[in-house]
Amino acid sequence: MCLILFAYDINPQYRLILAANRDEFYERPSLPLAAWDGRPEILAGRDLRGGGTWLGITRSGRLAAVTNYRDPRSILTQATSRGFLVRDFLAGSEPAERYLSRIAAEADRYNGFNLIVGDPCGLWYLSNHSTGVRRIEPGIYGLSNHLLDTEWPKVTKGRTALQRLLKEGKADRIEPMMTLLSDRTAAPDDALPDTGVGLSWERLLSPIFITGHTYGTRSSSIIKVSRGGEVTFVERSFRCEGGQICHSEDRRFDFSLPDISCDDKKS
């Protein structure tokens, strides 16, 4: 993922409302949201080159998402795929905080990443460009290709838009959230970060929804988890050429989480 916006534990009906865009080179092969062969409890897309995934949830409520930390000066050519960070959490049973603590000890195996993992009882965050595992407290958050809540234009704009939808009572509806994720407005040059990729790329990457000739937004995803444990996961995938959307497809899963006592659950 390259943009994740989420409201956690602040809405009376929903424990989590998450909206995310996955940005990638168009030529990189992947599969859309589906139940995985051999692991039908995992609902996620799949990166066919690296073997992992960028965002997913299980039918027991384990959730994980990753974004790259943009720093072209420190790329490791033989690094382990960051998609495994999501895949391995979804496929495992290790408590979220303990999983991130273990990953933190071997974080130098990966290129720069931001990782969010959780379950029905809590969310945690880790970056290998920051220190320590952070428990996510109730609030509205935005994450792109720097640290959590770094005030990049797309993060600030997206977080404000999500807050507005929550106030208007529309954040639980799919289309208003997809409209939020479809904003192609570029940030002004004086607001762009300098991450070492050059001005033309900073401009291209600045909108919430990216439409380049070889690189852009490949999918938009919405995950809602109600207080009663009802989950909706919708992915709208795009096939693009030359900066134009030529086809989109929606996939949706609705299911109920098993009863879990968070008071008794250990991290």
N, C-alpha and C positions, 0 to 999 in steps of 0.2 A: 504494500500500500504506500501511497505517497501523501495522502491526506486522510486523517481520521478525526472526526468530530463526535463527541459523545456527552450525553447528560447522564450522570451516574447518581442514583439514589436521592434525587431531588423532586421527582414527579410523583404525585399521589397514586397514579395508576401503573407506572412503569419504573422498574428498578434500573433498567438500562435502555437507553435509546442511542443507537450508534449509526453514523452515516460515514461511508468511506469511499474514496476513489483509488483504484489501482492504476498507476501510470507505468507504462513499459514500452519498449520498442515493439512495433507492430509485428516484426518478424519472429519474435520469441514465442515458441509454441506453448500453448496452455489449454487446459480443459476448463469449462465453466463449472459453476456450482453444481454439486451432485453428491449423493451418498457414495463413498469410496468403495470400490470393489474390494472385497475381503475385509473391510472395516466399515460396515454400513452405518455404524453409530456416528461416524465422522461426516460432517456436511461442510464441504469446502471446494473451492476450485483447486486446480493443480498445475504447477509449473512443470512442463514436460522436459525442460532442459536440466533444471536443478533437482527436480524430484520432490520438492517441498510445496509449501503453499504460503499465501500472504495473509489470509483471514479465514477463520473457520470456527465452528462450534460443534459440540457433540450433543447427543440426545440426553446426556446427563447434565449438560450445562457447562462443560469446560469450554472456555473461549480463549482464543489467542489471535493476535494481529501483530504484524511487524512492518516497520518502515525502515528504509535505508537512511543512514546519516550521511549527508552529502559532504564529502571531503576527498576530492580527486587526488590530493597530494599524498594520501596514505592508503591507497588501494593495495591489497594483497592479492597477487595473481593466483595463489594456490589456497585461498581461504575456503573454509567450509561454507556451503550455501546457507544463507540466512533463512531461507524457507524451511530448513530443518528445525529451526527454533520453534516455529508454529506447529509443524507436523508432529514433532516428538512430544510436545505438551498435549496435544489433542489425543494422541495415541496412547499416552501413559496414564498413570493414576497418582503420580506424585503431587502432593499439595502445591498450590501455585507459588506461595512465597518460598517454599523449600526448593522448588524447581528453579526459580530465578536466582536464588543464592548459589546453587550449584553452577548455573550458567555463568554467573558473575566471575567465578573462579577460573573459567576457561574462555572468557570473552575475547581474548586476543586471537582466538582461532578464526574469528569472523571479521569481515569488513564492518564498517560502522553501522550500528543498528539501534533502533528503539523497539522494545518489545513490551506488549501489554498481554498479560495472562490473567485468568480468573476463573471463577466458578460462581454458583448462585450465592455464595457467602462473601465474596470480596474480589477486588481487582488490585493488581500490582503492576508496577512499571520498572523497567530496567533499560539503561543505555550503556554501551561500552565507551561512551564519551562523557559519562557522568560517574558519580560515586554512589554505590549502594543501591539496595532494593527499596523502592518507595511504595508504600501502600496508598492507593488512590482514595481520597476522601470525597464525600458528596460534593458535586459541583458540575460545572460545564467546562469541558476541556477541548483543546485542539492540538493535533500532532501532525507535523509534516516531516521534513528531512533535516530537522535540527532537534533540540530537546523539547520535551513536553511543554506546551504553552509558550514556546518562543514566539515573539510577536512579529512573525512574518505576515505580510498583507493577507495572504489567503487564509491563514490560521485565524487572524483577528476578524476578518470578514465572515468566515464560516461560523465561528463561535458566536458572533453577534446575531447572525441569521438563525442559528439554532435556538438561541435564547428567545428571539422574536417568535419563532414558531411554537415554542413551548408556552409563551405568554398568550398566544392566540388560540391555543388548544389544537394546533395542527401538526405537532411533531409526531403524533401517533398515526398519521396518514402517509401512505407511501408516496403519492405524487408530489405533495409539497416538499417532501424531503429530497426526492429525485430532482426537483427543480432547483433546490439549493445546490445540489452536487453538479448541476449542469452549467453553472455560471462560467462563461468564457472570458469575462472581463479581465484584461491584463492590468497589473499594477503599474503606476507611474515609475519612471526610471529612478527618481530620487527616493523611492520607498523600497527598492529592491535590495536584497541581501547580496553580499559578495562572498560566494562560497567557492570561488576558484574555477568556475566553469565558463566564465566570459559573459559579457553583457547580453549577447544574442540569446544564449541559453537561459540566462536569468529571466529575460523577458518571456521566453517560450514557457518556462516552468511556473510563472507567477500566477496564472489563473487557477481557480478551483478545478475547472475542467480544461484539460490541455489538448490542443489539436495541432500537432506538428505534422511534418511530412513523413517522418520515419518513427516518431515517438509521440505518445499521447495517452489519454485516459482509455484504458481497455475495459474497465467495468466500474459500475457504481453499486454499492451494497448498502442495505439497511438491515439492521438487527434490532428487534424490540423484544425485551423480556419483561413481562408484566409481573406485578406483585404476587399474582396467583400462580406464576410459573408457566404461563403461556408464552411460547416463543414464535416469532415470525422472522424468517430470514429470506430476503428478496435480493437477487442479483440481476442487474441489467448489464449485459455484456455487449460490447461494440466491436464491430469489424470495420476498420478504418483504412483508407488509402488517401495519400496526398492531403491530409488534414481535413478530410470530409468523412462524416459518418455515413457509411453505406448500408449498414444493417445493425439492428439491435434486437436482443432477445431477452425476455424475462424468465427467470426461474425462481420458484418459491417453495419454501418448506414451512409448514405450521405443525407444531407439536407441543406436548406438555412435558414439563420436567417432572421427575420423580420427587416425592416429598423429601426434603432435606432439613434437618435441624441444625441451623447454623450455630446455635448456642453450644452444641456439643462437638462441632467440627473443629479439628485442630489444623493449624497452618503448618 
